[in-house]
Amino acid sequence: MSSYITVSTKVRKELVEKARALGVNISEVLRRSLEEWVMRRELEELEKKLEEMDEVLERIDLDEVTRIVREDRETR
């Protein structure tokens, strides 16, 4: 089960009044927005890690790996 905390922020009074007049659920909008931003940042971090891995993987000689695998199979 998830636990929750209260997060507060300052927002222009006029904006809150307009949102309420339009029936906007401010808590839900802020919650979804924060979830989306966190997901985007997590994806950015993952992309960075994948790029780093790509640099390492590019240095691997596939012919050498193939040769090693074949040698290993022949010894069994």
Secondary structure, 3 states (H helix, E strand, C coil): CCCCCCCCCCCCHHHHHHHHHCCCCHHHHHHHHHHHHHHHHHHHHHHHHHHHHHHHHHCCCHHHHHHHHHHHHHHC
